[in-house]
Amino acid sequence: MCRQQAIGFFDSGLGGLSLLAAAVRQFPNERFIYLGDSANAPYGTRTADEVIRLSLDAVSLLDSRGIKALVVACNTATGAAISALRERYTFPIIGLEPALKPAADEWQDGLILVMATPVTLHSAKFNALFERFGQHAQKLPCPGLMDFVEREEFQSAALDNYLDLLFAPYHNERISAVVLGCTHYLFLREQIKARLPAGTRIYDSNRGVTRQLGRRLAEADLLAFPGSMGAVEFITTADSEKAAQMQRVYSVAQRLF
């Protein structure tokens, strides 16, 4: 591993582009390679064993490109596969964790909803987090929500109907915070916010992950030299249309994040 090598980013599809945009803004001198495993998305309704196998395959592809660190930009893959990845690779590996702890630290008097895929919410990693910080929280599984982002369907009647039905049981609840436990959901932040009481705080993992990435690179003396030329490369396991879509959605992410 050396400073000139790229940082690998891996997600099941397009959602991790929200985190990538934040990382590129934070580390403009770094090179990044983003792999979207869109041929096998979504991960959120697969079994844990399937997610582990797909994650190992995806990171093997990134490793063949000579990366110096890895960000698992997918909550589902982090929950199911990060232990297996850390057993296999020696470079720094940074995973995602729903931002339940900061939400719980700031809110003690209302309900905290944690939106995530079913696989994330059933993972041992997430449930250990929930056991520690979930006293005022409730799990809100969102099967299929990421698919709207994968279709670039950021606004539609179908999305409106999905979110209306999702939040209908909570109309009479005092909701203090919502945790976005999937990188795809960040693209739908405003649509989600519109269904929540005024003043509800929305949390995501971007800041924590970029901070941890910088800390781990610095500890390993792997930060790019000042003045280095940053770059972003995209890889997909799907077809050329998906590659073009990745570029479009990244442009959206650059504006939002």
C-alpha positions in Angstrom: 0.0 0.0 0.0 1.2 3.5 -0.8 -0.1 7.0 -0.8 -0.6 7.2 -4.5 -3.1 4.3 -4.6 -6.8 4.8 -4.7 -9.4 4.4 -2.0 -12.0 1.8 -2.9 -15.7 2.4 -2.3 -18.2 -0.5 -2.6 -22.0 -0.5 -2.5 -24.7 -2.8 -3.9 -25.6 -0.1 -6.3 -26.0 3.7 -6.4 -26.6 4.7 -2.8 -23.0 4.9 -1.8 -22.5 7.7 -4.3 -24.0 10.0 -1.6 -21.1 9.1 0.7 -18.5 9.1 -2.1 -19.5 12.7 -2.9 -18.9 13.7 0.7 -15.6 12.0 0.8 -14.4 13.6 -2.4 -15.3 17.0 -1.1 -13.4 16.2 2.2 -10.3 14.7 0.5 -9.9 16.4 -2.9 -6.3 15.1 -3.4 -7.3 11.5 -3.2 -8.0 9.0 -6.0 -11.2 7.0 -5.6 -12.6 3.8 -7.3 -16.3 3.2 -6.8 -17.7 -0.2 -7.5 -21.5 -0.5 -7.7 -22.6 -4.2 -7.7 -25.8 -3.3 -9.6 -26.0 -6.6 -11.3 -26.8 -8.2 -7.9 -28.7 -5.3 -6.3 -30.6 -5.1 -4.1 -28.7 -6.6 -1.2 -31.3 -5.6 1.4 -33.7 -8.5 0.8 -31.0 -11.2 0.3 -29.8 -13.7 2.9 -26.7 -12.8 5.0 -24.7 -15.6 3.4 -25.5 -14.2 -0.1 -24.4 -10.7 1.0 -21.1 -12.0 2.4 -20.4 -13.9 -0.9 -21.3 -10.9 -3.1 -19.3 -8.5 -0.9 -16.1 -10.7 -1.0 -16.4 -11.0 -4.8 -16.8 -7.2 -5.2 -13.9 -6.3 -2.9 -11.7 -8.9 -4.7 -12.3 -6.9 -7.9 -11.3 -3.7 -6.1 -8.3 -5.3 -4.6 -7.1 -6.3 -8.0 -6.9 -2.6 -8.8 -4.5 -2.0 -6.0 -6.5 0.0 -3.4 -4.9 1.3 -0.2 -8.2 1.4 1.9 -11.8 0.4 1.5 -15.1 2.1 2.5 -18.0 -0.3 2.6 -20.6 2.3 1.5 -23.5 0.0 2.2 -25.1 -0.6 5.6 -26.4 -4.0 4.5 -22.9 -5.2 3.4 -21.3 -3.7 6.5 -23.7 -5.5 8.9 -23.3 -8.9 7.1 -19.9 -9.0 5.7 -17.4 -6.6 7.3 -16.0 -9.2 9.7 -15.3 -11.5 6.7 -13.7 -8.7 4.8 -11.4 -7.7 7.7 -10.3 -11.3 8.1 -9.2 -11.4 4.4 -7.6 -8.0 3.9 -5.0 -6.0 5.7 -5.7 -2.5 4.4 -7.9 -0.2 6.4 -11.6 -1.0 6.1 -14.2 1.5 7.1 -17.8 0.4 7.4 -21.1 2.1 7.9 -23.2 2.2 11.1 -26.6 3.8 11.3 -26.2 7.0 13.3 -28.3 5.8 16.2 -25.7 6.7 18.9 -25.6 10.5 18.0 -29.4 10.5 17.7 -29.8 8.8 21.1 -27.2 11.2 22.7 -29.2 14.2 21.6 -32.8 13.0 22.1 -34.2 11.3 25.2 -37.8 12.4 25.1 -39.3 11.2 21.9 -39.3 8.3 19.4 -36.3 7.7 17.2 -37.1 5.8 14.0 -34.3 3.8 12.3 -35.0 3.4 8.6 -33.0 0.5 7.1 -33.2 -2.6 5.0 -34.5 -5.8 6.6 -31.0 -7.4 6.4 -29.4 -4.5 8.2 -32.0 -4.5 11.0 -31.6 -8.2 11.5 -27.8 -8.2 11.5 -25.9 -9.0 14.7 -23.8 -5.8 14.3 -26.8 -3.5 14.2 -28.6 -5.3 17.0 -25.6 -4.9 19.3 -25.8 -1.2 18.5 -29.5 -1.2 19.1 -29.1 -2.9 22.5 -26.8 -0.1 23.6 -28.6 3.0 22.2 -32.1 1.9 21.2 -34.0 2.5 24.4 -36.0 5.3 22.7 -35.8 3.9 19.2 -37.9 1.7 16.9 -36.8 -0.2 13.8 -38.5 0.7 10.6 -37.8 -1.8 7.8 -38.0 -0.3 4.3 -37.9 -3.1 1.8 -37.9 -1.8 -1.7 -37.2 1.9 -0.9 -33.7 1.8 -2.3 -35.2 0.6 -5.6 -36.6 4.1 -6.2 -33.1 5.5 -6.1 -31.8 2.8 -8.4 -34.4 3.8 -10.9 -33.6 7.5 -10.4 -37.2 7.9 -9.2 -36.6 10.7 -6.8 -40.1 12.0 -7.2 -43.1 10.0 -8.3 -46.6 9.1 -7.2 -45.4 5.6 -6.4 -42.7 7.0 -4.1 -45.2 9.3 -2.4 -47.6 6.4 -1.8 -44.7 4.2 -0.4 -43.7 6.9 2.1 -47.2 7.8 3.0 -47.9 4.1 3.9 -44.6 3.8 5.7 -45.2 6.7 8.0 -48.9 6.3 8.4 -48.7 4.3 11.7 -46.7 7.1 13.3 -49.0 10.0 12.7 -49.9 10.2 16.4 -46.3 9.5 17.7 -43.9 12.2 18.9 -41.0 11.6 16.6 -37.8 13.4 17.6 -35.4 11.9 15.1 -35.1 9.7 12.1 -31.9 7.8 11.3 -31.2 7.0 7.6 -29.7 3.6 7.9 -29.1 3.2 4.1 -27.0 5.4 1.9 -29.7 5.3 -0.8 -32.2 7.0 1.6 -30.1 10.2 1.7 -31.2 10.9 -1.9 -34.8 10.9 -0.5 -34.1 13.1 2.5 -36.5 15.9 1.5 -39.3 13.5 0.6 -38.9 11.8 4.0 -38.7 15.1 5.8 -42.0 16.1 4.3 -43.7 13.2 6.1 -42.3 14.1 9.6 -43.3 16.6 12.2 -41.7 20.0 12.0 -38.4 20.0 13.8 -37.7 16.3 13.4 -33.9 15.8 13.2 -32.6 13.5 10.4 -29.3 11.7 10.9 -27.0 10.0 8.5 -23.5 8.5 8.7 -21.6 10.6 6.2 -19.7 12.8 8.6 -18.7 10.0 10.9 -17.5 7.8 8.0 -15.4 10.6 6.4 -13.9 11.5 9.8 -13.0 7.8 10.4 -11.5 7.4 6.9 -9.2 10.4 7.4 -8.2 9.1 10.8 -7.3 5.6 9.5 -5.4 6.9 6.5 -3.4 9.3 8.7 -2.6 6.5 11.2 -1.3 4.3 8.4 0.6 7.3 6.7 -1.5 6.8 3.6 -3.0 10.2 3.0 -2.3 11.5 -0.5 0.4 14.1 -0.7 -0.8 17.8 -0.7 -1.2 18.9 -4.3 -1.8 15.4 -5.6 -4.3 15.2 -8.5 -7.6 13.7 -7.2 -9.7 11.5 -9.5 -12.9 9.4 -9.4 -13.3 6.1 -11.4 -16.5 4.2 -11.6 -17.0 0.4 -12.0 -20.2 -1.5 -12.3 -21.0 -5.2 -12.5 -24.0 -4.3 -14.7 -24.2 -3.0 -18.3 -23.1 0.3 -19.9 -26.4 1.9 -19.2 -25.9 1.4 -15.5 -22.5 2.9 -15.8 -24.0 6.0 -17.5 -26.6 6.1 -14.8 -23.9 6.0 -12.1 -22.4 9.2 -13.6 -25.8 10.9 -13.6 -26.6 10.0 -10.0 -23.1 11.0 -8.9 -23.7 14.5 -10.4 -26.9 14.7 -8.3 -24.9 13.6 -5.2 -22.3 16.3 -5.8 -25.0 18.9 -5.7 -26.7 17.4 -2.6 -23.7 16.3 -0.5 
